[in-house]
Every structure is written in structure tokens, then in C-alpha cells.
Amino acid sequence: MENGVVKTVNAQYKVAVVGGGIFGATAAIEIAKLGVKVTIFERECDLMHAASGINQYRLHRGYHYPRSFETMLASKKAEPEFAKRFSPAMVKDVTHYYSISSENSKVSADEYIKFCDAADLYYKQVSIPIVSSKVAITLEAQEHLFDPNVLRQLLTQELHDANVTLQLQTNATKSLLKNFDFVVIATYASSNELVKQLDLPMQAYQFEVCEKPIVRMPKSFGKVSLVIMDGPFMCIDPYGHSDLYVLGNVVHAIHSVNDGFDPQISPEVAPMLNHGIIKNPTTTKFPDFIESGKQFIPPLSEAEFIGSMFTVRTVLPKRDLTDERPTEVVQLSPNVVRLFSGKIGTSVHAAKNTAEIVSRQLA
Ligand SMILES: Cc1cc2nc3c(=O)[nH]c(=O)nc-3n(C[C@H](O)[C@H](O)[C@H](O)COP(=O)(O)OP(=O)(O)OC[C@H]3O[C@@H](n4cnc5c(N)ncnc54)[C@H](O)[C@@H]3O)c2cc1C
């Protein structure tokens, strides 16, 4: 690709993309534009069954990252391209609020306002009835959420239109990949499984086994996205275009954490991992979400539990201080790229970078 123009390469070349999350799927579509044969391998029964389908669905514009200007800038830069590309998946009829806790916040209300000014992020200071007096300040913000189910449909259609072969329920291994000319590893929490098999350098990560409860709120709550910042707090967001909400909690969402090359999943959580909404989970921290959440958002005491989703969040280790979330496109060998996702909005740009590397390598 030169100056945004895709260079076609020999159509006989075969490229494997491992991982059918948003990063793998977007990369596969971009690589297919080079004219090569592209196959996606996804071990689950459909696209976006792991982290891309189980998260807070926020297309970050930067409001979340007052402690990492780099992540704010990367989110702000990436957001318009993603929002335009996947426009039908954007959930637009939502009012967004960011509140700063008056206690134990890593960023004060004044510092947060200064951050928004410096970042040139729109805000309006407001007073809303759904937060308690534990909140020092609330800002109305402009951001988007996305609907994961609409995004899955769009990606499925685009992959079909781009003639990408989709091999679901297929675990990619070294032997399966041996006939491919180029391999893109977009397997997020499982990156090191393949990297190890291919004798390439592994990367250590911090793995967090997370729970995302889905709730129904009273009608009076409104179509509201509310984030309590900045530290061990919480958020509530509409779940796609449905009338349900997804809860986030920096402390209680996490069932276990480990640093290393592979995630450690307890036998209790393992059967529920990446399996959508589990109506009667065998373990749940939902009561803790509500107990801590209602201190800041009193209407949470009326939340009706629908079920919980479980997945693994993977971040670079030792980033707690800044909370930074870089996206990495790393060429591990002449014919292997590892795509590691920071924020979902950066997937379109990362896909273009990846296609550029493939095009250079196979030209
Ligand atoms: C709780 C939580 C909340 C989050 N909230 C947000 C948010 O609001 N906004 C945001 O931007 N980001 C958020 N993130 C981060 C975001 O979800 C991830 O960065 C992103 O979804 C990762 O996308 P991916 O395509 O790299 O990985 P995934 O979506 O995990 O896809 C990787 C795929 O690879 C497959 N796979 C693995 N190994 C193999 C193999 N050997 N063969 C075949 N298939 C394989 C897996 O089954 C999986 O489907 C959140 C993450 C979590 C966990």
C-alpha cells in the first residue's frame, strides 16, 4: 500500500489470519484487498465470541484516559475512522456522562477538566439525579457505543464480499499453517500459544478473567452511559440497541489476574468463558457490583440481573499507573505478524498497517 493506494500482489499467495475477533476480521478484509487468498481461522463457532463480543462496547474517544495522553490521542485519532466504517453498528441515541469521584480518585475534578481542555474533548458540566453526593463533578461528553451483534453481521458480510474463507470451529496450529505464505496472529489472550509453536519470541501480558453482568434498569434510568472515574470505580452502558445494560467495575469485574505468557482460568469459570450471556452463572460477583455501585449510582439497587458474560482481558504488564492501552502490530519474522489490541477503535488503522506489511513482504 502506498499513499493509501493498495498495491496488488501475486494472487497465488495464501495468507492466514488466526483469530476472528474485530482485529483479525478487519485485518483479513484489508489484506484481501491486495488480491491474495485469505483464510481466517476461528476456534469458536462464530466471529467475535471472545473479547470483541464481550466488553464495555465503548468506542473510546479519549475521556477514559486522563492518565495516559498517548492512549487518549490514539483513541481520538482512531475513533472517526472506525465510526464511519462501521456506522450501522454505532449506538447513537445515548447520553454520555463522566463523573469524578470525590474520594480516592486518581484524578481530581479540576485535573479532569484541565485534561479535557488540553485534549480538546467536548464537555458540559451538568448535575444529574442518578449519581450520589460521592460524585464531585459530572461532565456530559460526546462518545459512541457500538452494538456487537450488528458489528458481527457487518464483518460477516464484508468478509464474504471480500472472498475471505472463514473456517470456524478450527483451532489453528503450526501444522495447519505450514502451507501459508504469511500468517497474522490476532488471537489476543491466546497469542503466545501459536507464537510458541512457531518458535518466535513470546510477549508477557497481564491476564484478567472478567465478568460483565447484563441488567435491566427501570425505564426512568433513560438511555444513559455513565462512567465513575478515575480509579477503582464503575460504569453502566446500554447493551447495543437492546433495552438492557452492561455493567463494568474496575475491582469486582475481575475474578482472577495473572502475569505471564498464558491466562490461568479457574475450572469454575472455564466452561462459561466466551459463551455469551450465561443466565445462571455458577459463580458471579454481581452482588458486589451492586453493593459498591449503588454508593455512586443509587438506581443500581433496582437493577434486575439477566446474566453474565465472561472473557479474558489482556493488557501489557505493569501499566496500572497510567492505564495505557497501546495497540501493537509487530512483525515477529519475515512472514508472521502479531496484532495485539489496545482499544477496538484502533482496529481499522492496525488492519491497514498489517496489510502494508503483507504487501511489502509478498510483493
Ligand atoms: C471486560 C472488557 C472490557 C473491555 N472494554 C472495552 C471497551 O469498552 N472499548 C474498547 O475499545 N476495548 C475494550 N476492551 C478491549 C477489547 O475488547 C479488546 O482489545 C479487543 O476486543 C480484542 O480484539 P481481538 O480481535 O484482538 O481479540 P478477540 O476478540 O479476543 O479475538 C481473538 C480470537 O482469536 C481466537 N483464537 C485464539 N486462538 C486461536 C487459534 N489458535 N485458532 C483459532 N482461533 C483462535 C479466539 O477464539 C478469539 O475469537 C475490553 C476488554 C474486556 C475483556
The ligand as an SDF file (V2000), in Angstrom:
LIG
                    3D

 53 58  0  0  0  0  0  0  0  0999 V2000
  -14.0790   -6.7380   30.1330 C   0  0  0  0  0  0  0  0  0  0  0  0
  -13.5100   -5.9880   28.9710 C   0  0  0  0  0  0  0  0  0  0  0  0
  -13.9650   -4.7050   28.6660 C   0  0  0  0  0  0  0  0  0  0  0  0
  -13.4140   -4.0110   27.5860 C   0  0  0  0  0  0  0  0  0  0  0  0
  -13.9710   -2.8250   27.2060 N   0  0  0  0  0  0  0  0  0  0  0  0
  -13.5430   -2.2250   26.0760 C   0  0  0  0  0  0  0  0  0  0  0  0
  -14.2160   -1.0820   25.5650 C   0  0  0  0  0  0  0  0  0  0  0  0
  -15.2430   -0.6410   26.0990 O   0  0  0  0  0  0  0  0  0  0  0  0
  -13.7010   -0.4910   24.4570 N   0  0  0  0  0  0  0  0  0  0  0  0
  -12.5670   -0.9600   23.8260 C   0  0  0  0  0  0  0  0  0  0  0  0
  -12.1300   -0.3520   22.8490 O   0  0  0  0  0  0  0  0  0  0  0  0
  -11.9440   -2.0700   24.2610 N   0  0  0  0  0  0  0  0  0  0  0  0
  -12.4170   -2.7230   25.3470 C   0  0  0  0  0  0  0  0  0  0  0  0
  -11.8250   -3.8790   25.7590 N   0  0  0  0  0  0  0  0  0  0  0  0
  -10.6950   -4.4130   24.9860 C   0  0  0  0  0  0  0  0  0  0  0  0
  -11.1930   -5.0880   23.6980 C   0  0  0  0  0  0  0  0  0  0  0  0
  -12.3170   -5.8930   23.9670 O   0  0  0  0  0  0  0  0  0  0  0  0
  -10.0800   -5.9140   23.0930 C   0  0  0  0  0  0  0  0  0  0  0  0
   -8.9190   -5.1160   22.9820 O   0  0  0  0  0  0  0  0  0  0  0  0
  -10.4520   -6.4160   21.6880 C   0  0  0  0  0  0  0  0  0  0  0  0
  -11.7630   -6.9020   21.6340 O   0  0  0  0  0  0  0  0  0  0  0  0
   -9.5040   -7.5110   21.2710 C   0  0  0  0  0  0  0  0  0  0  0  0
   -9.8480   -7.8610   19.9630 O   0  0  0  0  0  0  0  0  0  0  0  0
   -9.0830   -9.0290   19.2450 P   0  0  0  0  0  0  0  0  0  0  0  0
   -9.7110   -9.2270   17.9230 O   0  0  0  0  0  0  0  0  0  0  0  0
   -7.6240   -8.7610   19.2840 O   0  0  0  0  0  0  0  0  0  0  0  0
   -9.2890  -10.2890   20.2240 O   0  0  0  0  0  0  0  0  0  0  0  0
  -10.5410  -11.2800   20.4250 P   0  0  0  0  0  0  0  0  0  0  0  0
  -11.8200  -10.6160   20.1890 O   0  0  0  0  0  0  0  0  0  0  0  0
  -10.3280  -11.9470   21.7410 O   0  0  0  0  0  0  0  0  0  0  0  0
  -10.3480  -12.3190   19.2530 O   0  0  0  0  0  0  0  0  0  0  0  0
   -9.3250  -13.2850   19.2620 C   0  0  0  0  0  0  0  0  0  0  0  0
   -9.9270  -14.5360   18.6720 C   0  0  0  0  0  0  0  0  0  0  0  0
   -8.9020  -15.4900   18.4340 O   0  0  0  0  0  0  0  0  0  0  0  0
   -9.4850  -16.7850   18.5820 C   0  0  0  0  0  0  0  0  0  0  0  0
   -8.3710  -17.7280   18.7290 N   0  0  0  0  0  0  0  0  0  0  0  0
   -7.4210  -17.7420   19.6900 C   0  0  0  0  0  0  0  0  0  0  0  0
   -6.5060  -18.7010   19.4230 N   0  0  0  0  0  0  0  0  0  0  0  0
   -6.8970  -19.3060   18.2760 C   0  0  0  0  0  0  0  0  0  0  0  0
   -6.3590  -20.3620   17.4790 C   0  0  0  0  0  0  0  0  0  0  0  0
   -5.2220  -20.9750   17.7810 N   0  0  0  0  0  0  0  0  0  0  0  0
   -7.0370  -20.7320   16.3560 N   0  0  0  0  0  0  0  0  0  0  0  0
   -8.1900  -20.1120   16.0010 C   0  0  0  0  0  0  0  0  0  0  0  0
   -8.7330  -19.0970   16.7150 N   0  0  0  0  0  0  0  0  0  0  0  0
   -8.0860  -18.6980   17.8320 C   0  0  0  0  0  0  0  0  0  0  0  0
  -10.3550  -16.6230   19.8060 C   0  0  0  0  0  0  0  0  0  0  0  0
  -11.3580  -17.6060   19.8590 O   0  0  0  0  0  0  0  0  0  0  0  0
  -10.9250  -15.2150   19.5950 C   0  0  0  0  0  0  0  0  0  0  0  0
  -12.1870  -15.2290   18.9710 O   0  0  0  0  0  0  0  0  0  0  0  0
  -12.3660   -4.6030   26.8250 C   0  0  0  0  0  0  0  0  0  0  0  0
  -11.9330   -5.8980   27.1200 C   0  0  0  0  0  0  0  0  0  0  0  0
  -12.5230   -6.6030   28.1510 C   0  0  0  0  0  0  0  0  0  0  0  0
  -12.1280   -8.0240   28.3750 C   0  0  0  0  0  0  0  0  0  0  0  0
  1  2  1  0
  2  3  1  0
  2 52  2  0
  3  4  2  0
  4  5  1  0
  4 50  1  0
  5  6  2  0
  6  7  1  0
  6 13  1  0
  7  8  2  0
  7  9  1  0
  9 10  1  0
 10 11  2  0
 10 12  1  0
 12 13  2  0
 13 14  1  0
 14 15  1  0
 14 50  1  0
 15 16  1  0
 16 17  1  0
 16 18  1  0
 18 19  1  0
 18 20  1  0
 20 21  1  0
 20 22  1  0
 22 23  1  0
 23 24  1  0
 24 25  2  0
 24 26  1  0
 24 27  1  0
 27 28  1  0
 28 29  2  0
 28 30  1  0
 28 31  1  0
 31 32  1  0
 32 33  1  0
 33 34  1  0
 33 48  1  0
 34 35  1  0
 35 36  1  0
 35 46  1  0
 36 37  1  0
 36 45  1  0
 37 38  2  0
 38 39  1  0
 39 40  1  0
 39 45  2  0
 40 41  1  0
 40 42  2  0
 42 43  1  0
 43 44  2  0
 44 45  1  0
 46 47  1  0
 46 48  1  0
 48 49  1  0
 50 51  2  0
 51 52  1  0
 52 53  1  0
M  END
$$$$
